Amino acid sequence: MTKKVMTATAAISNAVKLAKPDVIPVYPITPMTTVAEYIADYVANGELDTEYIRVESEHSAMSAAIGASSTGVRTYTATSSQGLMYMHEVLFAAAGMRAPIVMGEANRSISSPLCILNDQQDSIAQRDSGWMQFYAKDGQEALDLTLTAFKVAENENILLPAMVCIDGFIITHTNEIVDVPEQEEVDRFLPPYVPKYSYLDPEKPVTVGSFTDSRYYMDARYAVEVAMNKSVEVIEDALKDFKDIFGREHDLIETYKCEDADIIFIGLGSVCSTVKVLVDEMREKGEKVGMLRIVSYRPFPSEKINEAIKNASKIAVMEKDISFGMGGALYQDLKTTVEGKEIIDFVIGLGGRDITPSAIYEVLERTKNPTKIINWIGVEEVD
Amino acid sequence: MTTSVGCTIDKPGSTRVNKTGSWRTFKPIVNKEKCVECDNCYIFCPEGSINQEYEIDYDFCKGCGICSNECPVNAIKMEIDN
């Protein structure tokens, strides 16, 4: 392993180089542009032998990725925000066609108003597409999860596409120390993709992505649900392998001081790093708080979450997305899967608004003395 | 009904098996006594469901009525298909 200082987009690009995808159709977009650039450099320098396709849009990028993946080869792309929104209809096709594409996704807000800064509305809007979604907290985890995503997506019992999300700018553009694994280790963890189902082979001709009617449609969609449910254990197994080979430990959730906590903050991505520091500070002041970060948002690790929060009485959900009038998506997911806890939702940090320690203290205060269920932090609320 | 992974089709010609005539509301009926054999119905049928004997393949005719509309001698009537 080589330790290097690099941005998260460089860390992801290193993961992609090590995973050796056969086809990479990509259309650059802020703040994910440098992934397209680094990979282009690798191809130009002869460090990566891949079909790098400069497409004319994100809709085309995902369409080309599906075409490539449907020939049974490892496929990668990367995007963000409006690019991801432009891919929207094709994302569903990728999942339905069981194309195990891996995509890097920099979380960026959605127009309008147009804003390039971070929130998670873009990937949350793709929640129901059938893609697995992993949210990394830093460059190292983004690298590790990108490698793991290929292994899980290409598992013959899963065959679902996966996106690895990182907070735009907050993580994409932050330089940190990253352990870059050796090629030999990655080859052991992630052998070449050998397709078994749903791909084109001249020796065994099939039609992929065809029309169907109601006799088959619902069964095909149900098969996606079954695969998504099954992916929980496949991810666990992959992360065990990951630890054996690379020594780093990951899980579908990360918990911090949850065992004896009365109030647990739950979120996705970088916000949890801030919360983690504040948990220590709050505990020094006598507050019994903990933090739970959801790493795998789809599949949703309900059992692990319930186990981790079983001793708490209140949950403060902090999220960078909103289903207007109904709270955020994570809040709704937790309401569906968690029983017997008071769950309060906090919409925070939209469009890159800083999530400061004082904002998190406000979340704590409003969780202890709630006046409403859905709270917007950092705006002047109207009743 | 079980489907293959990704709902792939491993036998060619599934459009022949998948009969679309059931979509029809109106059914074209050819009156061969009036027919002048101009071939308009055969040429205009978007589904290729009429042959040059002016027989209609009701397994695939969706009942669009183009044949009836294009017939210069009103030899094709559209009737409610029960």
Interface residues (C-beta under 8 A of the other chain):
Chain A: G96 M97 R98 A99 L159 Y197 S198 K204 P205 V206 T207 V208 S210 T212 D213 R215 Y216 Y217 D219 A220 A223
Chain B: M1 T2 T3 S4 V5 G6 C7 T8 I9 D10 P12 S14 N18
